[in-house]
Each structure stands twice: as structure tokens, then as C-alpha cells.
Amino acid sequence: MKNMKRYFESTMLVLFSLLAFTACSEDQGTTSGGDGQPAVSIYTFKVLPPLNADNDVNVRIAANNQSTEAYLLAQKTSEKEAAGMSDAALADYVVANGTKITLEPDQHTGGKTTDYVVTGLLGVNTITVVTVNGSQKSKPVSVEFEGLIWNDIVEGTYTASANKNPISIFTSQLGGTDVATTLQQLETDKTQYRFKDLYGKGYHLQFFTLDLTGEDEDGEYTFFRIPQQTTPLTFRDYGNVGVRDVGYWQGDDAFVTENGFESGMYADHSCFIMIQYFVSAGNVGYGKDFFTPNE
């Protein structure tokens, strides 16, 4: 393991909040009432672990009361655009090739609704939904979803060593302070990295590199930042533990870029990770963790 100094200290911080999910929508047609034709709107919601939010998405289908069933098709956006279908042709294609989905009555709108999770999407995809009533088909509605592609760089061991509180959290909930993980890089943005499933399935530690380098007794390294993110780990009765670097904690980038609280990656992809662990009530601990690639 690289010869690193370890820093141990504790302090307090302000309350934080984190959204459980985000949503977006594409709205076409009427979702309730006595319309003579089937019509549908669709909304997408971010999924939570153990589902994979990078490649899975929850689609909410909201149809009017003239819709008896729905059909959903996910396809590469490039393929959909190349086909250049009219709305009528696309509706026929989705019904013929899509997944049939049962709609349930919606007591709030008088229409019909259901949720359907689309999984394993890679690259830019278009999800299209059509509802039907006998031979009648709704106008197709679509929404795009980009499935992120993370490429493996190297397998290795992440060692939690910030201070006694994070160590106890890792030991009690992950079985020890040394956790096997894989360093991955985002295909579409080479500055974006993550330690895959570090805190459990679907809970990664993500970070991004800066155009800034430093050097110590172990060689030259590239600075990186750790934005605020949540984990499934808990601390006493304070709820879930969040992580971030000291610059985000203090609201001052200079802590990371100038004042010695940086995280760094060496040419062999070994890393030292200056990270803070916190809960809603305050600081849990901060200091240097480490990633050591397998030889």
C-alpha cells in the first residue's frame, strides 16, 4: 500500500437533505374523462437500489378511461430516428413489437395507470408507449433515457481508515475496513470515476478528476473531487451516512485545491481519498481512505 499520512479530527456541520428520487415527464393526450379515443401520458422516475439507476428506469403510464391496455417499447434512439416512422406507423410498430402492459383503474383521475420498470438500458434510448381500445390506438408518446456505460479499469481493495467512527461503520455493516471493489470510468466522460458497489449493491462512491496534479514521495497524482452522495450505511440512531470531500463540506474549493485536503490518483490507479462521513446531526469523521489495485 502507498505510504500515506492519515489525518484524524472531528467537527460539526449543518443539516443536509437528499432527494429519494427525481422525476421527469412527457405529456401527450388526456389521462381521464370520457374521451372517445385512447390517450396516454408517461412519466419517468429514478429507481433506487438494488435496481441500477444508471441503466434502469421506472415508467409511469397514465392513460384515459378509453384505454384498455398499453404497449411499451424501448429502442436505440438512433434506430428510431433512422426509421422515420409517422405517428400511425410508429403506433403499429410499438403494438406489434412492444411489451403488453395491463392498466389498472386510477381512482384519483378516473383514468387508468400503472408503473413499469425498464432495465438494462445502455446508451441513448427512446421509450415509447401506445395505449389501445380495440382497433383504436393512441398517439405514441416517447421519452429519452441515457443508460450510462461504466468500463472496468482495475479491481482492488478500498480501505476505510478515516477515524474510529467510519472504521466501526465499515466493520459492523460491511464486515471489515477492507472492501473489494472495482474502479470504473464513465465511457462518455473520462473525468468521471466510481468505486463500484463500495457500500453495497447499487451504492457506488463516485468522483471526478481535475486538470490539476501534485506530487509526493510516491510520485505524481491527479487531484479529484468527491461530490455529496448518500450511502445505505447508518450511524447509531442518526440515520444514513453521507460522504463528500472537505471542499464540499466547507463550501470552499480551496480546501481541496490549495490547502492540503486533496484526494489523488496515481498513474497505477492507486488512490488516496480525503473524505468526510456525516449524518443529519453533524460530522462523523474525516480523513484519508485508500484504494489499492490488485497486483
C-alpha positions in Angstrom: 0.0 0.0 0.0 1.2 3.5 -0.7 2.8 5.3 2.2 0.2 7.9 3.1 -0.2 10.1 6.1 -3.5 9.8 7.9 -5.5 12.7 9.3 -7.9 12.4 12.2 -10.2 15.1 13.5 -13.8 15.8 14.1 -16.1 18.8 13.9 -19.8 19.7 13.4 -21.7 20.7 10.2 -25.1 21.9 9.1 -28.1 19.7 8.4 -28.4 18.2 4.9 -31.1 16.7 2.8 -31.1 14.4 -0.1 -34.0 13.6 -2.5 -35.0 10.0 -2.7 -35.9 10.3 -6.4 -36.3 12.7 -9.3 -38.9 12.7 -12.0 -39.4 14.0 -15.5 -42.3 13.7 -17.9 -43.5 13.9 -21.4 -47.2 14.7 -21.5 -49.4 13.8 -24.5 -53.2 13.4 -24.5 -55.7 13.3 -21.8 -55.4 10.9 -18.8 -59.1 10.8 -17.7 -62.6 11.6 -18.7 -64.9 10.3 -21.4 -62.7 10.9 -24.5 -63.7 8.8 -27.5 -60.1 7.9 -28.3 -57.4 6.3 -26.2 -54.8 8.7 -24.9 -51.7 8.4 -22.7 -49.0 10.4 -20.8 -45.8 8.9 -19.5 -43.5 10.0 -16.7 -40.1 8.6 -15.7 -38.8 8.2 -12.2 -35.4 7.3 -10.9 -35.1 3.9 -9.4 -33.5 3.1 -6.1 -31.0 0.2 -5.2 -30.9 -2.7 -5.6 -32.1 -1.6 -9.0 -29.5 0.3 -11.1 -30.3 3.9 -11.6 -27.7 4.2 -14.3 -29.4 1.7 -16.6 -32.9 1.1 -15.2 -35.9 3.5 -15.1 -39.4 3.4 -13.8 -42.0 4.4 -16.4 -45.4 5.6 -15.1 -48.1 5.2 -17.7 -51.2 7.4 -17.2 -54.0 6.7 -19.7 -57.5 7.9 -20.1 -60.5 5.7 -19.5 -60.8 4.8 -23.1 -57.5 2.9 -22.9 -57.8 -0.8 -22.2 -54.2 -1.8 -22.3 -50.7 -0.4 -23.0 -47.7 -1.4 -25.1 -44.2 -0.2 -24.3 -41.1 -0.4 -26.5 -37.5 0.7 -25.7 -35.2 1.1 -28.6 -32.0 2.9 -29.5 -32.8 6.5 -30.3 -30.6 6.3 -33.4 -32.6 3.4 -34.7 -36.0 5.1 -34.1 -34.8 8.3 -35.9 -33.4 6.3 -38.8 -36.7 4.5 -39.3 -38.5 7.9 -39.7 -42.0 6.5 -39.0 -45.1 8.5 -38.9 -47.2 8.5 -35.7 -49.6 5.9 -37.1 -46.8 3.7 -38.3 -44.9 4.0 -35.0 -48.1 3.1 -33.0 -48.5 0.0 -35.1 -44.8 -0.9 -34.6 -44.9 -0.5 -30.8 -48.1 -2.6 -30.5 -46.5 -5.3 -32.7 -43.1 -5.3 -31.1 -43.5 -3.9 -27.6 -44.3 -5.3 -24.2 -48.0 -5.6 -23.4 -48.8 -4.0 -20.0 -52.0 -4.2 -18.0 -53.6 -0.9 -16.9 -55.3 -0.5 -13.5 -58.1 1.9 -12.6 -56.9 5.2 -11.2 -59.4 6.4 -8.5 -57.9 9.9 -8.5 -58.2 10.8 -12.2 -60.9 8.4 -13.4 -58.4 7.1 -15.9 -56.0 4.2 -15.8 -52.4 3.9 -14.7 -49.5 1.5 -14.0 -45.8 1.6 -13.3 -43.3 -0.5 -15.4 -39.5 -0.7 -14.8 -37.4 -0.9 -17.9 -34.0 -2.4 -17.1 -30.6 -2.8 -18.7 -30.6 0.3 -21.0 -27.2 1.3 -22.4 -26.5 4.4 -24.4 -29.3 6.8 -25.6 -32.6 5.1 -25.8 -36.2 6.2 -26.6 -39.1 4.6 -24.6 -42.4 4.8 -26.5 -45.8 3.9 -25.1 -49.1 3.4 -27.0 -52.5 2.5 -25.5 -55.3 0.8 -27.4 -59.0 0.2 -27.3 -59.9 -2.5 -29.7 -58.6 -1.4 -33.1 -58.1 2.2 -31.9 -54.6 3.3 -30.9 -53.4 6.4 -29.0 -50.9 8.8 -30.4 -47.5 7.3 -29.4 -45.6 9.2 -26.7 -41.9 9.0 -26.1 -39.2 9.9 -23.6 -35.4 9.5 -23.9 -33.3 7.8 -21.3 -29.5 7.6 -21.5 -28.1 4.4 -19.9 -24.6 5.1 -18.6 -21.8 2.8 -19.6 -19.1 2.3 -16.9 -15.9 0.5 -18.1 -13.8 -1.5 -15.6 -10.3 -0.1 -15.0 -8.9 -2.2 -12.2 -10.1 -4.4 -9.3 -8.7 -3.7 -5.9 -9.3 -3.0 -2.2 -10.8 0.1 -0.7 -9.5 0.6 2.9 -11.5 2.8 5.3 -9.2 4.5 7.7 -10.6 8.0 8.3 -11.1 7.5 12.0 -12.7 5.2 14.6 -16.3 6.1 13.7 -16.1 5.3 9.9 -14.0 2.2 10.7 -16.7 1.0 13.1 -19.3 1.6 10.5 -17.4 -0.4 7.9 -16.7 -3.2 10.3 -20.2 -3.6 11.6 -22.0 -3.2 8.3 -19.6 -4.3 5.6 -17.7 -6.9 7.5 -14.4 -5.0 7.8 -12.5 -1.9 6.8 -11.1 -3.6 3.6 -13.7 -3.8 0.9 -13.2 -5.4 -2.5 -14.3 -3.1 -5.3 -13.7 -2.2 -9.0 -12.5 1.2 -10.2 -14.7 2.1 -13.2 -14.6 5.0 -15.7 -17.6 6.5 -17.5 -17.4 5.9 -21.2 -18.8 9.3 -22.2 -16.8 11.4 -19.7 -13.3 10.3 -18.9 -13.1 12.5 -15.9 -15.9 10.5 -14.1 -14.9 7.5 -12.0 -16.5 5.3 -9.3 -15.8 2.5 -6.9 -18.5 0.1 -7.9 -20.9 -1.2 -5.2 -18.5 0.1 -2.5 -21.3 0.5 0.1 -23.5 -2.3 -1.2 -25.2 -3.3 -4.4 -26.1 -0.1 -6.3 -24.3 2.2 -3.9 -21.1 3.4 -5.5 -18.6 6.1 -4.5 -18.4 8.5 -7.4 -15.7 11.1 -8.0 -14.3 13.2 -10.9 -10.7 14.2 -11.7 -9.5 17.8 -12.1 -7.0 19.2 -14.5 -4.6 19.6 -11.6 -1.7 17.5 -10.4 0.5 17.2 -7.4 3.5 15.2 -6.3 4.6 13.5 -3.1 7.1 10.8 -2.1 5.1 8.2 -4.1 5.0 10.1 -7.3 2.7 12.4 -9.3 -1.0 12.2 -8.8 -4.1 13.8 -10.3 -6.5 15.7 -7.9 -10.1 14.6 -7.8 -13.3 15.8 -6.1 -16.0 13.8 -4.2 -19.4 15.4 -4.5 -22.0 14.8 -1.8 -23.7 11.5 -2.1 -25.6 9.1 0.2 -24.9 5.6 1.3 -27.0 2.8 2.9 -24.7 2.8 5.9 -26.1 4.1 9.2 -24.5 5.6 12.3 -26.1 5.0 15.7 -29.6 6.4 15.7 -28.8 9.3 13.3 -29.8 7.6 10.1 -28.0 7.2 6.8 -24.4 8.3 6.4 -23.4 10.7 3.6 -20.0 11.3 2.1 -18.2 14.2 0.4 -14.8 15.8 0.3 -13.7 18.6 2.6 -14.2 21.3 0.0 -17.9 20.5 -0.4 -18.3 20.2 3.3 -16.8 23.6 4.0 -18.3 25.2 0.9 -14.8 26.3 -0.3 -13.0 24.5 -3.1 -9.6 25.9 -1.9 -9.6 23.3 0.9 -9.1 20.7 -1.8 -7.1 22.6 -4.4 -4.8 24.6 -2.2 -5.0 23.7 1.5 -3.8 20.1 1.6 -7.1 18.3 1.8 -7.0 16.9 -1.7 -7.7 13.4 -3.0 -5.4 11.9 -5.6 -5.0 9.2 -8.2 -1.5 7.9 -9.2 -0.6 6.5 -12.6 -1.2 2.9 -11.4 -4.7 4.0 -10.4 -4.0 3.7 -6.7 -5.8 6.4 -4.8 -5.8 8.3 -1.5 -9.3 9.6 -0.7 -9.7 12.5 1.7 -13.3 12.0 2.6 -15.8 13.2 5.2 -18.5 11.0 6.7 -21.6 12.8 8.1 -25.2 12.4 9.2 -28.0 14.9 9.5 -26.9 15.8 13.0 -23.3 16.5 12.0 -19.8 15.2 11.3 -19.0 11.5 11.9 -15.3 11.7 10.9 -13.0 12.6 8.1 -9.5 11.7 6.9 -7.8 9.6 4.3 -9.1 6.3 2.9 -7.1 4.4 0.3 -7.6 2.3 -2.8 -5.0 -0.3 -3.7 -5.2 -2.1 -7.1 -4.7 -5.8 -7.2 -1.3 -6.8 -8.4 
